[in-house]
Amino acid sequence: MAEARKPSAYRVIAENRRARFDFAIESDLECGIALMGSEVKALRLGHANIAESYASVEGGELWLTNAHIPVYEPARQWGHEERRRRKLLVKKKELARLWNATQREGMTIVPLVMYFNDKGRVKLKIAVARGKKIHDKRASEAQRDWNRQKARLLKEHG
């Protein structure tokens, strides 16, 4: 007998669409994020912006800087600072790999997407990336346009 499937609790809160255009993604990693209760409530309403944020390794810890989570109105009195630094939770081995990438190889740690996982916990997918030059951006844009045109032609004649 088939079991009734539970609906997935996975839900995207915020996405950094500009990151894939501005950076060449080398590898990505899922990490947890330390939040206050009012921040989680605001995220449940779907309010967040990670477009201008970045992550950095400081003092043996990984920090998310400049991510915007607006104030949750019912908890305004005890609320949180909207753009405060938030600690990201990763294993020591991953932290060492991220530190090597940023310090030795000149890479950047960019947040890609913030979401609720199947257990209802807030997770952040970060990527180790290298900044693209202007000619790289033009080439990726030309490739994207060609793929669109190719799909359109196949749809018309196929």
C-alpha positions in Angstrom: 0.0 0.0 0.0 1.4 3.4 -0.9 2.1 5.9 1.8 0.7 9.4 1.7 3.6 11.7 1.0 4.1 14.7 3.3 4.3 18.0 1.4 7.9 19.2 1.4 8.7 22.1 3.8 11.5 23.3 1.5 10.9 26.9 0.6 13.2 29.6 -0.8 13.3 32.8 1.2 15.8 34.9 -0.8 18.0 34.3 -3.8 21.1 36.2 -5.0 20.5 36.1 -8.8 23.2 38.5 -9.5 25.9 36.3 -8.0 26.0 33.9 -11.0 26.4 36.8 -13.4 29.1 38.6 -11.4 31.1 35.6 -10.3 32.4 32.3 -11.7 31.2 29.7 -9.1 33.9 27.2 -8.2 32.1 25.2 -5.5 29.1 25.6 -3.2 28.3 24.5 0.4 25.1 24.4 2.5 25.5 25.9 6.0 23.4 26.8 8.9 22.9 30.3 10.3 22.6 31.5 13.9 19.4 33.7 14.1 17.3 35.3 16.8 13.7 34.4 17.2 12.4 37.6 15.6 14.6 37.0 12.6 13.1 33.6 12.0 9.6 35.0 12.3 10.4 37.7 9.7 11.9 35.0 7.4 8.7 32.9 7.7 6.9 35.9 6.2 9.4 35.7 3.3 11.2 39.0 3.9 14.9 39.0 3.3 17.6 40.3 0.9 21.0 38.7 0.4 21.8 40.4 -2.9 24.4 42.8 -1.4 25.8 40.4 1.3 29.0 38.4 1.5 30.6 35.9 3.9 34.1 36.1 5.4 36.3 34.0 7.7 37.2 36.1 10.8 38.8 34.9 14.0 38.2 31.2 13.2 34.5 31.7 12.5 32.4 32.3 9.3 30.3 35.5 9.3 27.6 36.7 6.9 27.8 40.5 6.5 25.2 42.9 5.2 22.3 40.5 4.8 19.0 42.4 5.3 16.3 40.8 7.4 13.6 43.4 8.2 12.2 43.9 11.7 9.3 41.6 12.7 6.6 44.1 13.7 5.0 42.3 16.7 8.5 41.9 18.2 9.7 45.4 17.5 10.4 46.2 21.1 12.8 43.2 21.6 13.6 42.9 17.9 16.9 42.6 16.1 19.2 44.9 14.1 18.3 44.6 10.4 21.9 44.3 8.9 23.8 42.8 11.8 26.6 40.3 11.2 25.3 36.7 11.5 27.4 33.7 12.3 27.3 30.9 9.8 27.6 27.3 11.0 30.1 25.0 9.2 32.4 22.2 10.2 36.1 23.0 11.0 37.3 21.2 7.9 35.0 23.3 5.6 36.0 26.4 7.5 39.7 25.7 6.8 38.9 25.1 3.1 37.0 28.4 2.9 39.9 30.2 4.6 42.4 28.8 2.2 40.3 29.8 -0.8 39.9 33.4 0.3 43.3 34.1 1.7 45.6 32.2 -0.6 43.7 31.9 -3.9 42.0 35.3 -3.8 38.4 34.0 -4.0 35.2 35.4 -2.5 32.5 33.7 -0.5 29.1 34.7 -1.9 25.7 33.7 -0.6 23.5 32.1 -3.4 20.2 31.2 -1.7 18.6 31.3 1.7 15.9 28.8 2.3 14.0 26.6 4.8 15.0 23.0 4.5 12.7 20.0 4.9 13.0 20.1 8.7 12.0 23.8 8.7 15.4 25.1 9.5 16.9 28.2 7.8 19.9 27.2 5.6 22.2 29.3 3.4 23.9 28.0 0.3 27.2 29.8 -0.1 29.7 29.5 -2.9 33.4 30.0 -3.3 33.7 32.2 -6.4 36.1 34.2 -8.5 35.0 37.6 -9.8 34.4 37.8 -13.5 36.0 40.4 -15.7 33.8 42.4 -18.1 34.7 40.3 -21.2 33.7 37.1 -19.2 30.3 38.7 -18.4 29.8 39.5 -22.1 30.7 36.0 -23.1 28.3 34.4 -20.6 25.6 36.8 -21.8 26.2 35.9 -25.4 26.1 32.2 -24.6 22.8 32.7 -22.7 21.3 34.6 -25.7 22.4 31.9 -28.1 20.8 29.2 -25.9 17.5 31.1 -25.9 17.6 31.5 -29.7 18.5 27.8 -30.2 15.6 26.7 -28.0 13.2 29.0 -29.9 14.4 27.6 -33.2 14.0 24.0 -32.1 10.5 24.8 -30.7 9.5 26.4 -34.1 10.9 23.7 -36.4 10.9 20.7 -34.1 
